[in-house]
Amino acid sequence: MGTWGVGPFDSDTAADFCGEVDDVAVGEREQAVRTALRGAADVPDGVELDACEAERAVAAAALVAAQCPGGEPSDSAYGPDEPLPDLTGLRGLAVQALGRVLTEPSELYELWAESGGEDWVAEVRRLENVLLPQPAGEQPGLFR
């Protein structure tokens, strides 16, 4: 696993995904993000989610979360360089994808669990929290 940190863009696969998003036409960028999210969300329960698909989904979810209240900008050196369309319509799909990433059997989840990945899980949960609709009066970005 070519991973160097717990951030959503801190792996070779995530960096490659962001490069792919930059390379497609402006009108196809939302579909590229949607496809990455579906790559995780559509894996049936009981079937192992491949680590690369999971890394792509986490990066895609971070792009969606960046456009939501409480989201952090996707200004990592490995994030996309080109402008993105409004991705907030993908919030629900992003939550589903992250849920699947954190549900066994998930190769990425298992790899992080083997190496003491509490910080990684916290980062994915933070993204998930930003993507979830916030009840009136609550601040976005707080852990559940």
N, C-alpha and C positions, 0 to 999 in steps of 0.2 A: 504494500500500500504506500504510494508516494504521497504521504501526508506529513505536513510540517507544523500543523497547529489545529486548534479546535474550531476556528472560524469557518463559516460556510464556504469560503473560497480558498481554504488552506490545504488543497490537495491538487495533484496533477489533473485528476479527472474534472474537478470543478473549474480549474483554470482553463482547461481545454473546452469545457462547455461554454464558458463565457466568451471565449474566442469564437466559437461556432455561432453564438448569438450575434456577435459583432459582424460576422461574415455574411449573414443572411440579409436580404433586403429589409428595409424598415418595416414594410407591411407584413413581413413574415416573422418578426421577432416575438410577438405574443404567442404565435403557434409554436415556436421553438421552446418557449418557457412552458407552455401547456403540455407539450409532448414529454418534456422531462418530468413534469409532475405526474403525468399519467403513467410514466414508466415505473413509478413506485406505487401509486394509488391503485393501479389495476392489477397488481400481483395478488392472486388469491391467498386467503389465509391458508397456512400449512405449506405453502410453496416458498422456498427461500428467495428473498430479495437479494439480488446481486449487489455487491458493494459499490460498483461503479454506477449502477442505476440509482442507488441511494445517495451517493455523493452528488450526482447531477440534480436529483430532486431537492436536496438540501440547498444547493446553490440557487436553484430556480425559486424555491420558497423564500430565500433571502432577498431575491430581486423583487418579489411581490411585497414582502414585509417592508422593504425600504420605502415603499410608496404609501404605507399606512401610518396613521398616527402612532407615534412611539417607535417607529421603525428607524433603524440606523442606515445611513447612506451606504450604498454598495460601492464605495470608493476605494476598495482594496486594490492594490497593484494588479491583482489577478481577476478583478471583477470586469464587467464589460466597460469598454471605453466609449461606445456609441450610445446615443440617446435611446431610451426605451419608451414604448407606448404606455398608456395607462394599463397597469396589470392588476388593479385592485379587484376586478371581476373574477380573478382566479383565487381569491382568498380561501374559499371553501375547499377547492381542490388542493391548494397548498397545505391546508390543515390535514386533509386526508392523507396526502403523501407523507407528511412528517409523522403522522400517527403510524403509518405502515413501516417507515424507517425504524421507528422505536418499538416495533412489535416483532417478536421472534416468530418464525425464523427470518432474521435479517443479518446478512453477513457483516455489514458495516457495524451494526449494533453489537454483534458478537465480538468483532475485532476490538472495538473500543472497550467492551466489558473486560476482555482479557488483559488490557493494558491500563486499567484504572481510569476509565473514561468519564468520570463524574463531571468534569468541566465541559466535555463535549455534549453530554446529555443535557446539562444546564443550558448550553448555547442553543441546542435544538428546541428545548422547551421555551426559551426566551422568544425565539422566532415564532413558535406556535402561539404563544400568548399574545404577541403583537397582532397576529393574523386573526385571532378570535374576536368576535364582536364584544365590545366592552359594555357592561351594564352602565346605565346612567349614573354619573357621580363617581365612577371609579377611574383611576389613572391607568392608561395603557402602559404595558411593559412590566407590570408587577407579576411575580410568580404566583402560580395558583397554589 
